[in-house]
């Protein structure tokens, strides 16, 4: 077989020990992505020859090479296939840093050099970018391996064997290249690869587990929403505005003029803003109130109107620019709190949800970040003493005792504690605070920031300067950062890393995780095991986060419910 100007002989494994670094790939049956497929072929490459391993010998191969370094392109897929095929438990190898995924390495390297995680990536793209090789992904071959499920390797056509062999060679060469490039950046943790790998495996299990969905109730829910939308449409029509008609933007502008709401901000095109954050200050106006309600109802339908069946399987992406995850089909991480949509997701019969979230986790990771840099932190001291940070800052801001702080004062402090750490300027913070129903003048916002620095003096130093890139505590690098991204990434990324460690450790402990929302993990457990599982889950989540946040107290809160309700 010819590949990249070299000749390779495809061999069948005869029990020999391979070199210490081995690329592994599997070809499988083709079916639903929510089910782990059956193994058809297993191929490996150690830098010498591509080797096929008979299915009856796969377990022996894995045992012989368990202390070797294994390389994959999509490890979460292949490892699940191997676990199903031969019962191989790979947890120890993950924990010992013995498994690498070149797709994750590529994402982390792209983030470290370009400042973003690529929207699309694949082994074929990596191979083309680094080596100028077009790696065939012919569906006529890729999706037809299942026809050879019970055949001997010697009987599989040459073009299919070469397809698998080229993939495993490409995986090996991609690792060698990426490992060299990442080492040159100076990261001792391969840019946090192990955490992302563990997170990707756990999130793949979450995807396959899915979460129960009350499809019958969703039909009734949607019908009620559509009825409310029709009522809103009728009201809006009396003002001369309708959704989806030609010139709708001009009609909106005219209504704003007629209603004497011309203080609304203008867009770059000169139209009146239709953003919720701008319109909500005019909610006393009937048109605006109805318009916002209509847009909100319309948005709420997008999350569930295409869902079918009694179990849905949101897809998770393990790494975005900040280090956080993302979700799609549906975006479970962005479900509206209002309107009852969350209540449509339910535990299966005889089970319930344990919904556990970290308490103000990004303040804890912020405190760890500044403590690492400067050796001290008032924020860390307050958290570790059990203080309510929002009450503490409110007491400083309004010059009252913490016991005397009232709800609106704490809300104002909350806006500051969550807004200022990311480097928000005064004008931006004024807009940000409106999301907490706090209206501020420029002078009031300026005073809040000054007082915030007095309450947490370490933050003034933290928010000074800009270098255009930033490292996280776990060794991940983000290049080409803006000022706000440079300040946000260390503590947002730390919280995300800790949550991924928790997902991994819960997976190893046998929990059925059915949902993940940044700082919140949802597990489905039998009703007769709730109390024990709740304590176990909380301990695992706290201990996992403390791995990346060792000097700041971590707390969690749990809710037990047969419906998703947080």
Secondary structure, DSSP 8 states (H G I E B T S, - for coil): -EETTEE---EE--S----SEEEEEEEE----TTS---EEEEEEESSS-EEEE-GGGHHHHHHHTTTSEEEESSHHHHHHHHHHHH----HHHHHTT-EEEHHHHHHHHHHHHHSS--SS--HHHHHHHHH-------HHHHT-GGGGTTS-GGGS-HHHHHHHHHHHHHHHHHHHHHHHHHHHHT-TTGGGHHHHHHHHHHHHHHHHH-EEB-HHHHHHHHHHHHHHHHHHHHHHHTTT--TTSTTHHHHHHHHHHHTT-TTS-B-TTS-B---HHHHGGGTTSHHHHHHHHHHHHHHHHHTTTT--SSEE--EEES--TTS--EEESS-GGG--SSTTSGGGBB--TTEEEEEEEETTHHHHHHHHHHHHHHS--HHHHHHHTT--HHHHHHHHHHT--GGG--HHHHHHHHHHHHHGGGT--HHHHHHHHHTTT----HHHHHHHHHHHHHHTTHHHHHTS---S-EE-TTS-EE-S--HHHHHHHHHHHHHHHHHHHHHHHHHHTT-EEEEE-SSEEEEEEEGGGHHHHHHHHHHHHHHHHHHH-TTS---EEEEEESB---
